[in-house]
Amino acid sequence: MNLPNKLTIFRMIITPFFLAVIISESIPHHFIYGAVLFGIGSLTDFIDGRLARKNNQITVFGKLADPVADKMLTTAALLAFMSFGLCNIWIAMIVLIREFAITSFRLAASAQGVVIPANIYGKLKTISQMVFTIIIMILGELVYIEALPDTFNLPLVSNALLWITAVLAVISGVVYIKQSVKLIDFSK
């Protein structure tokens, strides 16, 4: 197994640990520890793709597992945020519907030997989701240590950031489906 695929599997393995840490309010500074774990997971996403392309180590496993690993990590964050009232249920629903739809199209395309590349909007959605998730956890830590004014509304800020991600999810999903419809034979 090559290094990019190992990094993808590592991201899958780290996800439940991230979720356990972030939702464990009995752990002091759980938001900052969660941010570190999530940051490590996000970094592996950046590194594995670069390594695979640079070293010509792109595999079928990597093409299918890498986006699944991303979805596992980012979904864990959305679930944690929902448990704290930091993510509106409709944001999570929009993002998850997009993820399931795109995964379905990717699997259909893959079964036909067709590769539909990610579009710029999908990359922006993933980057925004990962960056905003880390920002929200850092803000959560600042609230915890009382470094922000009492008037700071973390749920409002968190939801505003995550709505940006939800809008990008819809845009990227529509663009991806339009590309897919032209390339996939739906009669098979």
Long-range contacts (C-beta under 8 A, 24 or more apart in sequence): 2-52, 2-55, 2-57, 2-59, 2-62, 3-48, 3-51, 3-57, 4-47, 4-48, 4-49, 4-51, 4-52, 4-55, 4-57, 4-59, 4-62, 4-66, 5-48, 5-57, 5-59, 5-61, 5-62, 5-65, 7-44, 7-47, 7-48, 7-51, 8-44, 8-48, 8-61, 8-62, 8-65, 8-66, 8-69, 9-65, 9-69, 10-44, 11-41, 11-44, 11-45, 11-48, 11-69, 11-70, 11-72, 11-73, 12-65, 12-68, 12-69, 12-72, 14-40, 14-41, 14-44, 14-73, 15-41, 15-69, 15-72, 15-73, 15-76, 16-76, 18-73, 18-76, 18-77, 19-76, 19-79, 19-80, 22-76, 22-77, 22-80, 22-137, 23-80, 23-83, 29-141, 29-144, 29-145, 31-137, 31-138, 31-140, 31-141, 31-144, 32-137, 32-138, 32-141, 34-80, 34-137, 35-134, 35-137, 35-138, 35-141, 38-73, 38-77, 38-130, 38-133, 38-134, 38-137, 39-134, 41-73, 42-73, 42-130, 42-134, 45-69, 45-70, 45-73, 45-126, 45-130, 60-110, 63-110, 63-115, 64-106, 64-107, 64-110, 67-102, 67-103, 67-106, 68-103, 70-126, 71-99, 71-103, 74-126, 74-129, 74-130, 74-133, 75-99, 77-129, 77-133, 78-162, 81-133, 81-136, 81-158, 81-162, 84-140, 85-155, 86-136, 86-140, 86-154, 86-155, 86-158, 86-159, 86-162, 87-158, 87-159, 87-162, 88-159, 88-162, 88-163, 90-166, 91-159, 91-162, 91-163, 91-165, 91-166, 94-166, 94-169, 94-170, 95-129, 95-165, 95-166, 95-169, 98-169, 98-170, 98-172, 98-173, 99-169, 101-173, 101-177, 102-173, 102-176, 102-177, 105-176, 105-177, 105-180, 105-184, 108-180, 108-184, 108-186, 109-180, 109-183, 109-184, 112-184, 112-185, 112-188, 114-183, 114-184, 116-176, 116-179, 116-180, 116-183, 116-184, 118-176, 119-172, 119-175, 119-176, 119-179, 121-168, 121-171, 121-172, 121-175, 122-172, 122-175, 122-176, 124-168, 124-172, 125-165, 125-168, 125-169, 125-171, 125-172, 128-161, 128-164, 128-165, 128-168, 129-162, 129-165, 132-161, 132-162, 132-164, 132-165, 135-161, 136-161, 136-162
